[in-house]
Amino acid sequence: MGFNCVRLTWPLDLMTNDTLALKVTVKQSFERLNLFDDVLGIQTHNPKILNLPIFNAFLEVVSNLGQNGVMVILDNHLTTPGWCCSDNDLDAFFEYPNFDPAVWAKGLSKMASLFRNVTNVVGMSLRNEPRGTRDYPNLWFKYMPKGGEAVHAANPDVLVILSGIDYDTNLSFLRDRFFNVSFTDKLVFEQHWYSFSDGRDSWEKHNSNDFCAKIIEKVTHNGGFLIGRGFPLFLTEFGANLRSGDVSGNRYMNCLVAWAAENDLDWAVWALTGDYYLRTGQKHMVETFGVLAPNWKDVANSTYLQKLSGIQLPVRGPGLQSKKLLFHPTTGLCVTSNLSNNSPTLRLEQCRKAEPSTFNPSEGILWSNKMCVEAPDAVGQKVKLGVDTKCSKLGQTSATHMHLSFKTTSNGSLLCLDVDERDNSIVANPCKCLTMDASWPGLQSKKLLFHPTTGLCVTSNLSNNSPTLRLEQCRKAEPSTFNPSEGILWSNKLCVEAPNAVGQKVKLGAGTKCSKLGQTSATHMHLSFKTTSNDSFLCFDVDERDNSIVANPCKCLTMDASCDPASQWFKVL
């Protein structure tokens, strides 16, 4: 899977409670929790650790990781064994009932000393997610340096990793105030970022471009600024629900991966875990953010793992050539030239195999393999590479600066570089998400056919062999496209085929059978057509029995004031 480090959590009790650490075996610990089936599983798969004291088993895990070339970050996660975290935890912050700073510093010192000569232990994270009603900077400045000095004195080689406040989302208090320690060349700061850190479901409620730019600005203000000051920033927790349609999580991950790639961050994803022996009283709870499936063998979501692969390899640093890459956060791949045919194009490739790309925003020219981009003139066409005389000027459209756009020479329409999922080639498509419309994140100017009487919108119905139209909640409806001058109504890449008789459902078909519609009446909300059988005039209407779109005689086109046309009103949004 490409991972080379484990952030291994441990409770402070492991260093301060010898009875727990040295006198309770793994077997006894599991049996006390009534996990007898799991005892049998350990006996089968890891018999070596079953009768070891808990700390000795911890040592064995670290040793085994080292034997397999995996580095370890020892993360003091909490005081007593359990699940973390909430504001009301008794060990949430310094001077809480279960968080004695002096005991904590001694525990850190002891842990650092015990692993002093263990070469694969490369860092120690002093405390996970400080939080609560007292997580103000003064206490942080009072105690966090003492923990760092305790680790450094016991183990001069190990990295000292400091977390911020507010669940480790905020290090902004270091902007104007810093602390003095006896070491600086091994000081690392860590930061956490989840989609819910930005407000529950916020990524669904806002335009993806605008919100990503806004949140990156916040994350940079809260911790990212340290990179510019020469300090390493370690993104030690992030992740998304891999087992459901997590819309917010998917959008946030694309934004995060782009930011991590741009800053060449080291990171630790939450979590490898497939499931837990016991979590908050529930046995074998599935970790929905887990990279592994509950069987601990299969990958839970291969697309997610592919996305992470794009930020697994460093792109700059000692011994690395300054290789500029054009990164695609959604796939975790990079843009490279495709020279396999007579007309060179662009496609996605694993970043470690991709050709360098050069883009200067002030010039707007994208170079790959000593050739420049020649933007196509039509939607869906592949982006070609050519010589200087035909270079197209690209702009970084949208608040994120991640859209590369250009205007076509034929009609001046704005298109953006996009990915054809069939072959990972780079193509030109209408730019998405450039509007401020928060209702339709992920779509640029999502055109809808609105039915005022019901408050619903027209969408395609593909549930049978002959696709038709029906009404649906607008937030769920497919986009519709209607150009009054052409008179063609498109939905889900299919066009309307008007029926030939009253009451029949309106069907969708291919381009050769498209019916021409007119916006009849002064409101422009009647969509009408002539039948091919007898040239009678019919309009779109709604069958109230199933909300399907049907053809009926047009209502209220006369001066009759008693007529109510509302069922036949459709408004293009």
C-alpha distance (Angstrom), angle and dihedral (degrees) to the residues before:
residue distance angle dihedral
M1 . . .
G2 3.78 . .
F3 3.81 100.4 .
N4 3.80 118.0 139.9
C5 3.80 103.7 177.2
V6 3.81 139.4 48.2
R7 3.79 123.9 -152.0
L8 3.80 95.9 -145.6
T9 3.78 113.9 -161.6
W10 3.80 124.2 -145.5
P11 3.83 135.1 176.2
L12 3.81 120.6 -123.5
D13 3.82 88.5 -121.6
L14 3.80 87.9 71.0
M15 3.83 87.7 71.7
T16 3.79 101.1 30.5
N17 3.82 103.2 39.8
D18 3.80 109.4 61.0
T19 3.79 92.2 -179.7
L20 3.80 90.6 61.1
A21 3.81 95.5 39.2
L22 3.80 102.3 41.3
K23 3.81 109.4 17.9
V24 3.80 102.4 45.0
T25 3.79 117.4 72.9
V26 3.78 125.9 -148.6
K27 3.78 89.3 -109.0
Q28 3.80 93.2 51.4
S29 3.79 92.0 47.0
F30 3.80 92.7 53.1
E31 3.81 93.5 44.3
R32 3.81 91.2 51.9
L33 3.80 87.0 58.2
N34 3.83 92.3 47.7
L35 3.81 91.1 -114.2
F36 3.79 94.1 141.2
D37 3.82 95.2 144.8
D38 3.79 89.5 55.2
V39 3.80 90.6 51.5
L40 3.79 87.5 59.2
G41 3.81 89.8 48.8
I42 3.81 92.3 52.6
Q43 3.80 89.8 46.3
T44 3.81 88.2 55.6
H45 3.80 101.0 41.9
N46 3.82 106.6 22.1
P47 3.81 107.5 19.5
K48 3.81 90.6 153.8
I49 3.80 93.5 73.6
L50 3.80 101.1 37.0
N51 3.80 96.9 94.0
L52 3.79 97.2 31.7
P53 3.80 120.2 111.2
I54 3.79 110.4 -102.2
F55 3.81 95.8 -104.3
N56 3.79 92.0 47.6
A57 3.79 88.6 53.1
F58 3.81 88.1 51.4
L59 3.82 88.7 52.8
E60 3.78 89.9 50.0
V61 3.83 91.7 53.3
V62 3.81 91.4 51.6
S63 3.79 90.9 46.7
N64 3.80 93.0 49.9
L65 3.80 91.3 49.8
G66 3.81 88.8 52.4
Q67 3.78 91.9 50.3
N68 3.80 87.6 56.1
G69 3.80 93.9 49.1
V70 3.80 95.6 -105.3
M71 3.80 121.0 140.9
V72 3.81 121.6 -139.1
I73 3.80 133.1 -141.9
L74 3.83 109.5 -163.6
D75 3.81 104.9 -141.6
N76 3.80 119.0 -165.5
H77 3.77 94.4 -145.9
L78 3.81 102.9 174.4
T79 3.83 142.6 -28.1
T80 3.81 104.3 -100.1
P81 3.83 125.9 25.5
G82 3.78 112.6 -86.6
W83 3.79 145.2 86.3
C84 3.79 122.1 -46.1
C85 3.05 142.4 -118.4
S86 3.84 146.9 36.5
D87 3.78 137.0 115.5
N88 3.79 91.2 -110.0
D89 3.81 97.3 55.6
L90 3.79 111.3 126.6
D91 3.81 89.6 -131.6
A92 3.82 97.1 44.4
F93 3.82 97.0 117.1
F94 3.77 144.8 0.7
E95 3.82 113.9 -62.2
Y96 3.80 93.5 17.8
P97 3.84 112.5 135.3
N98 3.82 93.4 -94.4
F99 3.79 97.8 34.2
D100 3.79 110.2 75.8
P101 3.84 105.9 173.8
A102 3.82 93.3 -150.4
V103 3.81 92.9 52.1
W104 3.80 89.5 45.2
A105 3.81 93.2 53.0
K106 3.81 91.2 49.2
G107 3.80 90.6 49.8
L108 3.79 91.5 50.6
S109 3.80 90.8 49.3
K110 3.79 92.3 50.5
M111 3.82 93.4 48.3
A112 3.81 91.6 47.5
S113 3.80 91.1 49.9
L114 3.81 94.1 49.3
F115 3.81 91.1 54.3
R116 3.80 96.7 38.8
N117 3.80 94.8 115.7
V118 3.81 97.7 33.6
T119 3.79 101.3 108.6
N120 3.79 98.8 -161.7
V121 3.81 91.5 57.8
V122 3.79 97.9 89.3
G123 3.79 103.5 163.7
M124 3.78 147.4 14.7
S125 3.78 123.1 -143.6
L126 3.81 105.9 -150.2
R127 3.81 99.6 -148.6
N128 3.77 136.3 -10.7
E129 3.81 120.2 -122.2
P130 3.83 106.5 -21.2
R131 3.81 105.1 -151.0
G132 3.78 147.3 143.0
T133 3.78 138.3 88.8
R134 3.80 92.8 -48.8
D135 3.80 100.4 46.7
Y136 3.79 94.1 119.5
P137 3.81 121.4 142.1
N138 3.82 98.5 -110.3
L139 3.81 93.2 68.3
W140 3.80 89.4 42.9
F141 3.81 90.9 54.7
K142 3.79 90.8 45.2
Y143 3.79 97.6 54.6
M144 3.82 112.6 15.6
P145 3.84 94.5 71.2
K146 3.83 89.2 50.9
G147 3.80 89.9 55.9
G148 3.79 90.1 48.6
E149 3.80 92.7 50.3
A150 3.82 90.7 48.6
V151 3.79 91.3 55.2
H152 3.79 93.7 43.7
A153 3.81 93.4 50.2
A154 3.81 91.7 51.0
N155 3.81 96.7 41.4
P156 3.84 116.4 18.3
D157 3.81 93.6 -176.6
V158 3.79 102.3 53.5
L159 3.83 122.0 93.7
V160 3.80 114.4 -111.5
I161 3.80 110.1 -138.4
L162 3.81 119.9 -163.8
S163 3.79 125.0 -163.3
G164 3.80 127.1 -154.5
I165 3.79 132.5 -131.8
D166 3.82 131.8 -88.1
Y167 3.81 92.9 55.3
D168 3.80 89.3 -41.6
T169 3.79 93.2 -62.0
N170 3.79 95.8 113.0
L171 3.80 131.1 62.0
S172 3.80 94.1 145.2
F173 3.82 91.5 117.7
L174 3.82 86.5 74.7
R175 3.80 91.0 65.7
D176 3.78 94.3 84.6
R177 3.77 102.7 14.4
F178 3.76 130.4 47.8
F179 3.79 133.4 177.7
N180 3.75 130.5 -130.4
V181 3.78 121.5 -122.1
S182 3.77 130.0 168.2
F183 3.78 91.5 -111.7
T184 3.81 133.7 45.9
D185 3.79 107.0 159.1
K186 3.81 92.7 76.3
L187 3.80 99.5 37.6
V188 3.81 115.0 122.5
F189 3.80 129.8 178.8
E190 3.78 123.5 -149.1
Q191 3.78 132.1 -153.3
H192 3.81 135.1 -172.8
W193 3.80 126.4 -147.3
Y194 3.81 128.7 179.8
S195 3.79 130.5 163.2
F196 3.80 89.6 -110.2
S197 3.82 88.8 55.2
D198 3.81 84.3 74.1
G199 3.81 95.1 51.1
R200 3.78 128.2 -71.8
D201 3.81 111.6 -67.8
S202 3.82 90.7 -9.2
W203 3.78 91.6 134.3
E204 3.82 88.9 59.9
K205 3.79 94.3 47.9
H206 3.79 98.9 51.9
N207 3.77 137.8 56.7
S208 3.80 105.3 -88.6
N209 3.80 95.8 -133.5
D210 3.77 96.6 48.2
F211 3.79 94.2 41.8
C212 3.80 94.5 47.8
A213 3.80 90.7 52.1
K214 3.81 90.8 47.2
I215 3.81 94.4 48.9
I216 3.81 94.1 45.4
E217 3.80 86.8 53.9
K218 3.81 88.9 52.6
V219 3.81 94.4 45.6
T220 3.80 90.0 48.5
H221 3.78 91.3 49.8
N222 3.81 91.7 48.0
G223 3.80 97.9 47.2
G224 3.77 115.5 -29.8
F225 3.80 90.8 84.4
L226 3.83 88.1 74.0
I227 3.81 89.6 72.3
G228 3.78 89.8 62.7
R229 3.79 88.9 51.9
G230 3.77 92.3 56.8
F231 3.81 99.7 -102.0
P232 3.80 122.6 127.5
L233 3.82 113.5 -114.4
F234 3.80 116.0 -155.4
L235 3.83 116.1 -160.3
T236 3.80 94.2 -148.6
E237 3.81 100.1 173.1
F238 3.78 134.7 30.7
G239 3.78 135.2 122.5
A240 3.78 147.7 130.0
N241 3.79 140.4 -128.8
L242 3.81 105.1 -80.9
R243 3.78 97.2 -175.5
S244 3.80 103.2 60.7
G245 3.77 141.3 35.4
D246 3.80 94.2 -78.1
V247 3.82 100.0 178.7
S248 3.80 94.9 175.1
G249 3.79 91.0 45.5
N250 3.79 93.6 50.7
R251 3.79 94.0 50.2
Y252 3.78 92.9 44.5
M253 3.81 92.0 49.1
N254 3.81 92.2 54.8
C255 3.80 89.3 52.4
L256 3.81 94.1 44.8
V257 3.79 95.0 47.5
A258 3.81 90.4 51.0
W259 3.81 90.6 51.3
A260 3.81 92.8 45.8
A261 3.81 91.5 49.0
E262 3.80 93.1 48.1
N263 3.81 91.4 52.1
D264 3.84 95.4 37.7
L265 3.81 90.1 -129.2
D266 3.76 127.2 -174.0
W267 3.78 109.2 -131.1
A268 3.79 149.0 175.7
V269 3.79 119.1 -146.3
W270 3.80 121.9 -144.4
A271 2.95 105.5 -97.5
L272 3.80 152.7 3.0
T273 3.81 88.9 177.8
G274 3.80 119.6 118.9
D275 3.79 94.2 -170.8
Y276 3.80 140.7 -26.7
Y277 3.79 129.5 -107.5
L278 3.78 86.1 -138.7
R279 3.80 131.1 -7.3
T280 3.80 124.6 174.9
G281 3.79 90.0 -21.8
Q282 3.81 96.6 -49.5
K283 3.78 120.4 113.8
H284 3.80 119.7 -133.9
M285 3.78 95.9 -1.1
V286 3.80 109.5 -178.0
E287 3.80 115.3 -118.9
T288 3.80 101.2 -131.3
F289 3.82 90.2 -165.1
G290 3.81 91.5 49.9
V291 3.81 120.5 124.8
L292 3.81 89.3 -149.2
A293 3.79 126.0 62.9
P294 3.83 117.8 -116.7
N295 3.82 89.9 -93.3
W296 3.84 87.7 63.7
K297 3.81 90.4 -133.0
D298 3.80 108.0 75.5
V299 3.78 126.5 62.3
A300 3.80 110.4 -110.4
N301 3.81 95.5 -144.5
S302 3.81 120.5 8.5
T303 3.82 92.7 -169.8
Y304 3.79 89.9 58.4
L305 3.78 91.3 49.2
Q306 3.81 89.9 50.3
K307 3.80 89.6 52.1
L308 3.83 90.3 53.1
S309 3.80 91.8 48.6
G310 3.79 88.9 71.1
I311 3.81 91.6 66.8
Q312 3.82 98.8 36.6
L313 3.80 96.8 89.8
P314 3.80 122.2 61.1
V315 3.79 116.5 -116.3
R316 3.79 98.5 -164.1
G317 3.78 139.3 21.6
P318 3.83 139.3 82.2
G319 3.80 112.0 -10.5
L320 3.80 93.5 6.8
Q321 3.77 123.3 116.3
S322 3.79 112.7 -128.1
K323 3.79 94.2 -106.4
K324 3.78 114.3 179.2
L325 3.78 113.2 -146.8
L326 3.79 134.9 -176.0
F327 3.80 103.0 -133.6
H328 3.82 126.4 -156.9
P329 3.83 105.7 -154.6
T330 3.81 97.3 -165.7
T331 3.81 93.6 61.0
G332 3.80 100.6 23.8
L333 3.82 88.2 -126.8
C334 3.81 132.2 119.1
V335 3.79 133.5 -130.1
T336 3.79 117.2 -104.0
S337 3.78 137.7 164.5
N338 3.78 120.7 -89.0
L339 3.80 109.5 -149.2
S340 3.80 97.0 167.5
N341 3.80 94.6 109.3
N342 3.79 138.2 40.4
S343 3.78 93.1 -94.3
P344 3.85 109.3 53.7
T345 3.81 114.8 -135.9
L346 3.80 138.7 172.3
R347 3.79 128.5 -100.2
L348 3.80 140.8 163.4
E349 3.79 121.8 -92.1
Q350 3.80 138.3 167.1
C351 3.78 104.8 -72.4
R352 3.80 94.1 -122.9
K353 3.81 89.1 58.3
A354 3.79 98.4 39.4
E355 3.79 123.3 111.2
P356 3.81 115.6 -115.6
S357 3.81 115.8 -94.8
T358 3.79 127.0 -154.3
F359 3.77 124.6 -156.1
N360 3.78 125.3 170.2
P361 3.82 109.0 -168.5
S362 3.80 93.0 -153.8
E363 3.82 91.6 55.5
G364 3.80 96.3 33.1
I365 3.81 94.7 -146.9
L366 3.81 119.1 134.7
W367 3.81 114.4 -154.1
S368 3.80 127.6 -166.3
N369 3.80 124.7 171.4
K370 3.83 90.6 -7.8
M371 3.80 90.6 -57.3
C372 3.80 128.3 104.9
V373 3.76 131.0 -133.6
E374 3.78 118.4 -94.2
A375 3.77 105.9 -162.3
P376 3.82 116.2 -139.3
D377 3.77 122.5 -122.7
A378 3.79 99.8 -132.7
V379 3.79 138.4 54.2
G380 3.81 115.3 -93.2
Q381 3.81 96.5 18.0
K382 3.79 120.0 131.1
V383 3.78 119.7 -103.6
K384 3.79 109.5 -114.2
L385 3.79 133.5 -153.4
G386 3.77 122.6 -133.8
V387 3.79 146.6 145.6
D388 3.78 130.3 -58.5
T389 3.78 98.5 -88.6
K390 3.81 92.9 64.3
C391 3.81 100.1 41.1
S392 3.79 113.2 140.8
K393 3.76 120.5 -140.3
L394 3.80 112.8 -124.3
G395 3.77 128.5 -162.5
Q396 3.80 130.1 -152.6
T397 3.77 97.6 -122.6
S398 3.84 124.5 -171.0
A399 3.77 132.5 34.1
T400 3.80 92.9 -78.5
H401 3.84 93.0 55.5
M402 3.80 86.5 -136.3
H403 3.80 98.2 112.0
L404 3.81 112.7 89.1
S405 3.79 105.1 -158.0
F406 3.79 139.6 175.8
K407 3.77 139.5 176.9
T408 3.78 120.2 -112.8
T409 3.77 117.1 -119.7
S410 3.81 93.2 -136.4
N411 3.81 101.0 60.3
G412 3.81 106.8 -8.2
S413 3.82 94.3 -112.2
L414 3.79 117.6 157.7
L415 3.82 116.7 -113.4
C416 3.80 131.5 174.1
L417 3.79 135.1 -149.9
D418 3.80 108.9 -96.9
V419 3.81 139.0 167.5
D420 3.78 126.0 -105.7
E421 3.82 101.4 -142.8
R422 3.80 91.9 -154.6
D423 3.79 94.8 70.3
N424 3.83 105.1 -1.6
S425 3.80 90.7 -113.2
I426 3.80 119.9 151.6
V427 3.79 111.9 -112.4
A428 3.80 138.7 169.3
N429 3.80 118.4 -103.0
P430 3.80 136.9 159.6
C431 3.81 108.6 -75.6
K432 3.80 114.6 -101.5
C433 3.79 129.9 -141.9
L434 3.78 98.6 7.9
T435 3.79 93.2 130.8
M436 3.78 128.9 82.9
D437 3.80 90.8 -122.4
A438 3.81 105.2 132.1
S439 3.80 92.8 -174.1
W440 3.78 94.7 68.0
P441 3.80 108.9 41.2
G442 3.77 111.5 176.7
L443 3.80 94.9 31.7
Q444 3.78 130.2 81.1
S445 3.79 112.1 -135.2
K446 3.78 94.4 -21.2
K447 3.81 104.0 -150.6
L448 3.78 113.9 -143.1
L449 3.77 133.5 -175.4
F450 3.79 103.1 -134.6
H451 3.81 125.9 -158.1
P452 3.82 105.8 -153.7
T453 3.80 96.4 -165.2
T454 3.80 94.4 61.1
G455 3.81 100.3 23.4
L456 3.82 87.9 -126.8
C457 3.80 132.0 119.3
V458 3.78 134.0 -130.0
T459 3.80 116.8 -103.9
S460 3.77 137.6 165.2
N461 3.79 120.7 -90.1
L462 3.80 108.5 -149.9
S463 3.80 96.7 166.9
N464 3.81 94.2 108.7
N465 3.79 138.2 41.8
S466 3.79 92.8 -95.0
P467 3.83 109.4 53.2
T468 3.78 115.3 -137.0
L469 3.80 139.6 172.5
R470 3.81 128.5 -99.4
L471 3.79 140.8 162.8
E472 3.81 121.6 -92.3
Q473 3.80 138.4 166.7
C474 3.79 104.9 -72.7
R475 3.81 94.7 -123.5
K476 3.81 88.5 58.6
A477 3.80 98.6 39.7
E478 3.78 123.2 111.5
P479 3.82 115.7 -115.6
S480 3.79 116.0 -95.4
T481 3.79 126.8 -154.3
F482 3.78 123.5 -154.0
N483 3.77 125.1 169.5
P484 3.82 108.5 -170.0
S485 3.80 93.0 -153.9
E486 3.81 91.5 56.0
G487 3.80 96.5 33.0
I488 3.81 94.6 -146.5
L489 3.81 119.1 134.8
W490 3.81 115.2 -154.9
S491 3.80 127.8 -167.1
N492 3.80 125.0 172.6
K493 3.83 89.7 -8.5
L494 3.82 90.3 -57.8
C495 3.79 125.9 107.3
V496 3.79 130.0 -135.9
E497 3.79 118.4 -93.8
A498 3.79 105.3 -164.1
P499 3.83 116.1 -138.7
N500 3.78 123.0 -120.2
A501 3.78 100.1 -132.8
V502 3.79 139.3 52.2
G503 3.82 115.0 -91.7
Q504 3.78 96.5 17.7
K505 3.78 120.5 131.6
V506 3.79 119.4 -103.3
K507 3.80 108.7 -113.8
L508 3.79 134.0 -153.4
G509 3.78 123.3 -135.2
A510 3.79 147.2 148.2
G511 3.78 126.8 -53.8
T512 3.81 96.5 -94.4
K513 3.83 93.1 66.5
C514 3.79 100.1 42.6
S515 3.80 114.1 143.3
K516 3.77 120.8 -139.2
L517 3.80 113.1 -124.0
G518 3.76 129.9 -163.4
Q519 3.80 130.7 -152.0
T520 3.77 97.8 -124.8
S521 3.82 124.3 -169.9
A522 3.77 131.8 34.0
T523 3.81 92.4 -79.0
H524 3.82 92.3 56.9
M525 3.80 86.3 -136.9
H526 3.79 99.1 111.2
L527 3.81 111.5 89.8
S528 3.78 105.7 -157.6
F529 3.79 139.5 175.3
K530 3.78 140.9 174.9
T531 3.77 119.9 -112.3
T532 3.79 116.9 -121.9
S533 3.81 93.0 -136.2
N534 3.80 101.5 60.1
D535 3.84 107.1 -7.8
S536 3.77 91.3 -112.8
F537 3.78 116.4 160.6
L538 3.84 116.6 -114.4
C539 3.81 134.1 172.4
F540 3.78 136.7 -154.3
D541 3.79 112.1 -93.4
V542 3.80 138.6 166.0
D543 3.78 126.4 -107.4
E544 3.80 101.3 -142.6
R545 3.81 92.4 -155.6
D546 3.82 94.5 70.8
N547 3.82 104.8 -1.5
S548 3.81 91.0 -113.0
I549 3.80 120.3 151.9
V550 3.81 111.9 -112.3
A551 3.82 138.4 170.6
N552 3.81 118.8 -104.4
P553 3.79 135.9 160.6
C554 3.80 108.7 -76.9
K555 3.79 114.5 -98.9
C556 3.77 130.4 -140.5
L557 3.77 100.7 4.2
T558 3.80 88.2 134.6
M559 3.80 130.3 70.5
D560 3.82 91.3 -95.0
A561 3.83 104.6 135.1
S562 3.80 93.5 -166.0
C563 3.78 93.0 62.4
D564 3.83 119.6 103.8
P565 3.84 112.0 -155.3
A566 3.81 96.2 175.7
S567 3.80 97.8 115.9
Q568 3.80 89.4 59.4
W569 3.80 97.0 49.0
F570 3.82 115.4 112.3
K571 3.79 119.4 171.9
V572 3.80 123.1 -160.0
L573 3.82 107.9 -134.8
